Amino acid sequence: MSDAPVVQATADVADSAELGTRTRVWHLAQVREGARIGADCNIGRGAYVGPDVVIGDSCKLQNYALVYEPARLGDGVFIGPAAVLTNDEFPRAANPDLSLKSADDWHPVGVTIGNGASIGARAVCIAPVTIGEWALVAAGAVVTKDVAAYALVVGVPARRIGWVGRVGKPLVQNGDIWVCPESGERYVQDGETLRPAG
């Protein structure tokens, strides 16, 4: 089996985009100029990766996910079907005089996602926000502020309702410790942050 990336014939990948080894880009996906996608990634049908976006290794962008520049995704990030990472803090098509805005009339802001984090189907991350490592944004949530590492957030606007471990399962509180029911990993909470115990 070849280590070369695989790009379906109907995908549109810019010549200046970089694809890592064994990365797959599926039908009708678009990867824009200067985008850098790591090894072992899966870019689903109809997904969009904006100019100069950086995506780490072992990431999955499900069908019709939209990742606008200047987003930065760590390793092992999951972006669910039709999820959107925005880039315009104050969106307008036109200037006050109703002339069409150009690239010089706005400044893109990005979404940063830490290693292992997951964004559920049809969730929207409103830039600029940072999603901490191993966090889980529920399907349909609208993220308007930073999300702590290991946080489980739901709703509109998204709010933390619990914690998840690296497996993705909700953690169970046992005294002062949070425990993953599947892996047994243990975590310590300090205010609105969580860290591995020990």
N, C-alpha and C positions, 0 to 999 in steps of 0.2 A: 504494500500500500504506500502511495506517495505521500510525502509530507507537504506537498504544494497545496496552497489554498484552492478551494473549489468555488467557482462563481458560475451560477446558472446563466444561460444565454440571455434571459430576459432581464437580468439584473443590470444596474447601471453603476459601475464602479469607476470613479475618476482615475486617470492615469497616475496622478500624484498621491493617491491614497495608498496606505501601506496595510497589507493584510498579513497576519502572522501565519505560521505553519499550521496546517490542518484546519484552518478557519473556513467556514462554509457560508456563502452568501446566496440566499434562496431567491426564487422568482420575484421579479418586480421590486426588489429592494434597491435602494439608492444609497451609495456611499460617496460623499462629496469630497472635493479637493482638500488634500492635506490631512484627511482623517487618518488616524492610526489605530488599528484594531490588532489586539494581541493574538497569541496562539490559541488554538482549540476553541474558538468562538463560533457561535451560531447566530447568524443574522437572518431572521425569519422573513417570510413572504411579505412584501410591501413595507418593510421597515425602512426608516429614514435615519441616516447618520449625517449630521451637518458638517460643514467645513471645519477642519482642524480639531474636531472632537477626538478625545483620547479615550480608548476603551482597553482595559487590561486583558489579561489572559483568562481563558475559561469562562467567558461571559455568554449569556443568552439574551438576545433581543427577540422576543416573540413576535408573531405576525402583527404588522401595522404599528409597532412601537415607533415613536417619534422622538429622536434625541437631537435637540438643537444645540448648536455651538453657543458658547464654548464649554460644553459639558465635559466633565472628567469622571470616568468610572474606574474604580479599582478592579482587582482581580476577583473572579467568581461572582460578579454582579448579575442578578436576574431582573430583566425588565419585561413585565407581563404584556399580554396582547393589548394593543391600542393604548398603552400608557404613554404619557406625554411629559417630557422634560422641557419646560419653556425657557425662553431667553430674553424676554422683553418685559421689563418691570412696569413700564407705563405704555402699553401698546396703543398705537395710533397708526392708521394707514396714511394720514395726511398731516401736514403742518397746519398751524392756525390759519394760514391763508388758503387752505385747501389744496396746496400744491402737494403732489405725491412725495412722500418721504423717500430719501435715498439712504444709502449705507452711511453717509456722513451725518444724517439727522438723528441717529440714535446710537446707543452704546449697549451691545449685547452683554448680558450677565448670565452666569451659568449655574447649573446644578452640579454639585460634587457628591459622589456616592462612594462610600468606603468599601473595603474588601468584604465580600460575602453578603452584602445587603441585597434585599429583594423588594421590588416595586410591583404591587399587584396589578391585575388587569384593570384597564381604564382609570388607573390612578393618575393624578396630575400633580407634578412637583413644580411649584411656582418659584422661579428663580428670583433672587439668589438664595438658595438654601443648600445646606449640607446634610446628607443622610449618613449617619455614623455606621461604622462597620457592623455587619451582621444584623442590622435593624431590619424590620419587616413592616412595610407600608401595605395596609390591607387594600383589597380591590375596591375601586371607586373612591378612595380617599383623596382629599385635596390638601397637599402639604404646603403650608404658608410660612412655616418657621422651621428652624433646624431640628433634626431628629437625633436624639442621643444614640450612641452605639447600643445594640441589643434591644432597643425599644420596639414595642409593638404599638403601632398607631393606626387609628381608624377614624372615619367620619369626615365631615365637612364643617369647619376646617378640621384637619387631622389632630387628634389628641392621643396621648399615651394611655393605654388601658392595661398594660402589662409589659413583660419582658420576654424575649425569646433567646434561646441559645444558638450555637452554631448549626445545630441540626434543623432549626426553624420551628421547633415545637415550643409552645408557651412554657415558661419556667414555673415551678411550684415553690412557694415560699415554705421554708422549714426553719422557724426561728429567725435568726438574722441572716440566713443563707438562702439563696435562690438555687434550685436544683433542676437540671434537665431530666425529665422523666425517662428519656430514651438513652442518653449517653452517660448520665450520672455526673456530668460536669457541674461544678459548683461556682456560684457567682456571689459577689458582695455588692450591696447597694449603698451608695453614699449620696444622699439627697436625690437628685434627678439623674444620677449616673450609675452605671453598673460596670463592674470589672470582674474578670476571672479571679476566683479565690486562690490564694497561695502564691 
